[in-house]
């Protein structure tokens, strides 16, 4: 198969990780894979570290007349006459991919696949675009359901729901038996991700023995007030802020409790299954697709968004009850193995290619 992955976001996140993992798997199966992205080191660096040489283009949406021409040339340069699959990750890139399809119509068959990574209603004025996309894939039933709230007829839209997944890997082992429980947050430091809620929750369990690491980067106007609040609340000596982390598996291996306190609805929540893959008990919020991943009280704990009291209660439960923590840990790993392994995802997504 021939595949072009188009990554147009300016920052690295779950959608970019999804595209890179898929490109890597496709390449390992012997398929021809090319990647197109914008000129941004935060995106190009991990792609190059994975052994790809991405084509850097403007990817400017409807007003960009040059990127479709260049991508069409890329499509025609694949060896042989097999069709080309263009896989995009937002709708403005789908519109561009359809232009590429038109430019290639006398030279090469092109199929456009779009993965939807957002929880957002569709727009009736874009119905023609939705119908023109060959396959529209949602990363959760929550994302698909919200999309259909756009009040347009779904007939003629080729839709599917395929949950995210992660490749299996060898993980480092850390001896944490003599440490106080380590609470771990990994993600962007932005208001919609809820790190500030975690800080307030930690202040409510000062009577317990714990450490916390809040890993990630964000704008100073959001991060600096949290640092000041930690000092004001008397927990600054117990909370570490290591910044961006390259090896998240090592961080997860050293922790006893993972927290994903997002306040905005998540289309999926890749960091949740990263933690579950290593058997880390996760506390997350119950908005978005999280209930599709976690069964509350069994393989994780769900709390209302922006509720520091509920988050503190869940943390207190897992810190004080090792047996409960271990039981959730075991079931979290089982849940990952049964639902989010990469071979099943790979077979499902490549069924939409030609």
SVG drawing of the C-alpha trace seen along z (x, -y; Angstrom):
<svg xmlns="http://www.w3.org/2000/svg" viewBox="-31 -35 47 44">
<polyline fill="none" stroke="black" stroke-width="0.4" points="0.0,0.0 1.0,-3.6 0.1,-6.0 0.7,-9.8 0.1,-10.9 -0.7,-14.7 0.1,-16.3 -0.7,-20.0 -0.9,-20.9 1.8,-23.2 2.4,-21.3 3.0,-17.6 0.1,-15.9 -2.1,-12.7 -3.1,-13.1 0.5,-13.4 1.6,-10.4 -1.3,-8.5 -0.1,-9.4 3.6,-8.5 2.8,-5.2 0.6,-4.3 3.3,-5.4 5.9,-3.3 3.7,-0.2 2.9,-0.6 6.5,-0.9 7.4,2.2 4.8,4.1 6.6,3.1 4.2,0.4 5.3,-2.9 4.8,-5.7 5.4,-9.4 4.6,-12.2 3.8,-15.8 3.9,-18.4 4.5,-22.1 7.9,-23.6 7.9,-23.2 10.7,-21.5 8.3,-20.3 6.7,-18.1 9.5,-17.5 12.0,-16.4 10.1,-13.3 9.3,-12.3 13.0,-12.5 14.0,-10.6 11.7,-7.8 13.5,-7.6 11.2,-9.6 12.1,-12.5 8.9,-14.6 8.0,-16.8 7.6,-20.3 4.8,-22.4 2.6,-25.3 -0.6,-23.3 -2.6,-26.5 -6.1,-25.2 -8.4,-26.6 -6.1,-29.5 -3.1,-27.3 -2.9,-26.5 0.6,-25.1 0.5,-22.3 -2.1,-20.2 0.0,-20.5 3.1,-19.3 1.3,-16.4 -0.2,-15.4 3.3,-15.1 4.3,-13.0 1.3,-10.7 2.3,-10.2 5.9,-9.4 5.0,-6.2 6.2,-3.2 3.8,-1.2 0.2,-2.0 -1.4,-1.1 -3.8,-3.6 -2.6,-6.1 -4.2,-6.6 -4.1,-10.1 -4.7,-10.0 -5.5,-13.3 -6.4,-14.3 -8.7,-17.3 -11.3,-18.5 -9.3,-21.4 -6.7,-18.8 -9.4,-16.6 -10.6,-19.4 -7.0,-19.7 -6.6,-16.0 -9.7,-16.0 -8.0,-18.6 -5.1,-16.2 -7.5,-13.5 -8.9,-15.7 -5.4,-16.6 -4.5,-12.9 -7.6,-11.6 -6.0,-11.0 -2.8,-9.6 -3.4,-7.7 -6.4,-6.6 -6.5,-8.4 -8.5,-7.5 -9.0,-10.0 -9.2,-8.8 -9.8,-11.3 -9.4,-10.5 -11.4,-12.8 -9.6,-13.5 -12.0,-16.1 -15.2,-16.1 -17.1,-18.7 -20.3,-18.9 -20.1,-18.8 -21.2,-21.7 -24.1,-21.4 -22.4,-23.6 -19.6,-21.0 -22.0,-18.1 -20.6,-17.8 -17.1,-17.5 -18.1,-14.8 -19.7,-12.8 -16.8,-13.2 -14.3,-11.7 -13.9,-8.0 -13.6,-7.0 -14.3,-9.1 -12.9,-7.4 -13.7,-8.6 -11.4,-7.6 -14.4,-7.1 -18.1,-6.7 -18.3,-9.9 -16.6,-11.8 -18.9,-10.3 -22.0,-11.0 -21.0,-14.7 -20.2,-15.1 -23.7,-14.0 -25.2,-16.7 -24.5,-19.1 -28.1,-18.4 -27.4,-17.2 -28.4,-13.9 -25.8,-11.2 -26.8,-9.3 -23.9,-9.1 -21.2,-9.6 -18.9,-6.5 -18.3,-6.5 -16.5,-4.1 -15.3,-4.2 -11.9,-2.8 -10.5,-3.3 -6.9,-4.5 -4.2,-1.9 -0.5,-1.8 2.2,0.5 3.5,3.0 7.0,2.3 9.5,3.3 9.2,1.1 11.8,0.2 11.2,1.6 11.6,-0.7 11.8,0.3 9.3,-1.9 8.7,0.3 10.5,-2.1 9.1,-5.3 5.9,-7.2 3.3,-6.8 4.2,-8.9 1.3,-10.7 2.0,-11.3 0.6,-13.7 1.9,-13.7 0.5,-16.1 0.3,-19.6 0.0,-22.2 -3.1,-24.0 -6.4,-24.9 -8.4,-22.3 -6.1,-19.5 -6.8,-20.3 -3.4,-20.3 -4.5,-23.2 -7.4,-21.0 -4.8,-18.4 -2.7,-21.0 -5.8,-22.0 -6.6,-18.3 -3.1,-17.6 -3.4,-20.4 -6.4,-18.6 -4.4,-15.5 -1.4,-17.1 -1.9,-14.9 -0.9,-11.8 2.6,-10.7 3.0,-11.2 5.1,-12.8 3.9,-14.2 5.4,-14.9 3.6,-17.1 5.3,-16.6 4.7,-18.8 5.1,-22.2 2.7,-25.1 2.4,-28.9 3.8,-30.9 0.4,-32.6 -1.0,-29.2 2.0,-27.5 3.3,-30.3 0.1,-30.7 0.2,-27.0 3.8,-27.2 2.8,-30.1 -0.3,-28.2 1.9,-25.2 4.0,-27.5 0.9,-29.2 -0.7,-25.8 2.5,-24.4 3.1,-21.5 5.9,-23.0 8.5,-20.7 6.4,-17.6 5.5,-18.5 8.1,-18.4 7.8,-20.1 10.3,-18.4 9.0,-19.9 8.7,-17.9 9.5,-14.2 10.8,-12.2 10.7,-8.8 7.2,-8.6 7.4,-4.9 10.2,-5.5 8.0,-8.0 5.1,-5.7 7.2,-2.8 8.3,-5.0 4.7,-6.0 2.0,-4.4 -1.0,-6.6 -1.7,-8.3 -4.0,-11.3 -5.6,-12.6 -7.8,-15.4 -8.9,-16.9 -11.7,-19.4 -12.6,-19.6 -14.2,-16.5 -11.5,-14.1 -12.0,-12.5 -10.1,-9.6 -7.2,-10.1 -4.0,-8.5 -2.2,-9.1 -4.8,-7.0 -4.0,-3.9 -0.3,-4.7 -0.6,-4.3 -2.9,-1.3 -0.5,0.5 2.0,0.5 -0.6,1.3 -0.7,-2.1 -4.0,-2.9 -5.5,-5.9 -7.9,-8.6 -9.5,-10.6 -12.6,-12.7 -15.9,-11.3 -16.5,-13.7 -15.6,-12.8 -14.6,-9.3 -13.0,-8.3 -15.9,-6.0 -15.3,-4.1 -11.8,-3.3 -12.2,-3.0 -14.9,-1.1 -15.2,-3.2 -14.1,-1.4 -12.8,1.7 -9.9,0.8 -9.7,-2.9 -11.5,-5.7 -13.6,-8.4 -14.5,-11.7 -16.4,-14.8 -14.3,-17.4 -12.9,-20.4 -13.9,-18.8 -10.9,-19.0 -12.7,-17.5 -13.7,-14.4 -10.2,-14.1 -8.7,-14.4 -11.0,-11.7 -10.0,-9.3 -6.3,-10.0 -6.8,-9.4 -8.5,-6.1 -5.6,-4.8 -2.8,-6.2 -4.3,-4.6 -5.4,-1.2 -2.6,0.7 -4.9,3.7 -7.4,1.5 -4.5,-0.1 -3.0,3.3 -6.3,4.7 -7.0,1.7 -3.5,2.0 -4.0,5.6 -7.4,5.0 -6.1,1.9 -3.4,4.0 -6.0,6.6 -8.3,3.9 -5.5,2.6 -4.6,6.1 -8.2,6.9 -9.1,3.6 -6.3,1.4 -3.5,3.5 -2.0,2.3 -2.5,5.3 -6.3,5.1 -6.2,1.3 -3.8,1.7 -6.1,4.3 -9.2,2.1 -7.6,-1.1 -5.9,0.4 -9.2,2.0 -10.1,-1.6 -7.1,-1.7 -6.8,-0.4"/>
</svg>
